[in-house]
């Protein structure tokens, strides 16, 4: 797992197969001040350097603010995964970089 840690948040990602990577965790604080965008830019730059061409992530189905953020950044919802988490469903998002 690779990590981008700053004073304003944390992002973690892991390489998959065939030029893919999972954005495993993205937490920015406080919310709404652009820190998530900064972290995402840094992570995508690392991924490109590593040869990643497709990024995917999973998000809790009821996390509407996160979905809006990822869609604004060009991610597309790929599918809904019922029961993905022990406490509920997930949505999978994908982006070519």
N, C-alpha and C positions, 0 to 999 in steps of 0.2 A: 504494500500500500504506500502511495506517495502522498505527502502532506504539504499543504501551503498554510502556514500559520502566521498570523499577523496580530497586531494589537486589536484589530476590529473583527477578527473571526478566524474560522478554520474551514478548510476544504480538504477532502480526502478523495483519492481516486485510485483505481487499479486497472492495469492493462488486462485486456482480454485476449482473444485470438483474432488473427486476420485483420489487424488494424483497428480494433475496437477497444473502448475503455468504458468503465462504469464510473460515473460521478457518484461516489458512495455517500458523501456527506458534504453539506454546505450550510454553515451556520454563521451568520453575520449579526453583530450587535453594535449599536442598536439598529433595529430594522428601519427601513425607509430612508437611509442616509447615503445610499450608493455603495455601501461596503460589500454587499453581495455581488454587485456588478464588478467591482475591482477584483474580488476573489475569483470570480468566474473567468474574467479575462486572464488572470495569472495561470489558472488551471488549464485553460484552453491553450495558452502559449506553451506550457509544459507538454501537453498532450501532442501538439503539433511537432514539437522537437523530438518526441519519442516515436513519431511516425503514425500516430493515431489518426484515423480518417472518420470514424463514427463514434460519437459519444452517446451513451444511454444512461438513464437513471430511473429509479422507482420513487414514487411519492405517495404518501397516504392519500386515498381517494377524496377525503374531505378537506385537504389542505389547499383551498382555492387560491390563496395569496401566492403560494409557491407555484402553482400551475400558471397563473398569470405572468409571473416573473419568467419562468422557463419559456413560455410561448412568446413573450416579448423578445427573448434572446434567440428566437428561431428554432426552438425545439418543437417537435410535433408529437402529439399524443399518439402512441402506437397501438396500445390496447389497455383494457381493464383486466386486472388479475384478481378475481374474487378469492378472498381468504388468504391473500399473499402474506399479510401480517397476522399475528395471532389475535390482534384486536380489530382487524378489518381488511378492506380491500385496498389495492394499490392501482395506480396508473403508471404505465411505462411511457417515458418520453425519449425521443431519439433526435439527434442532430448530426448532420454531416459538417465536418470542419475542414 
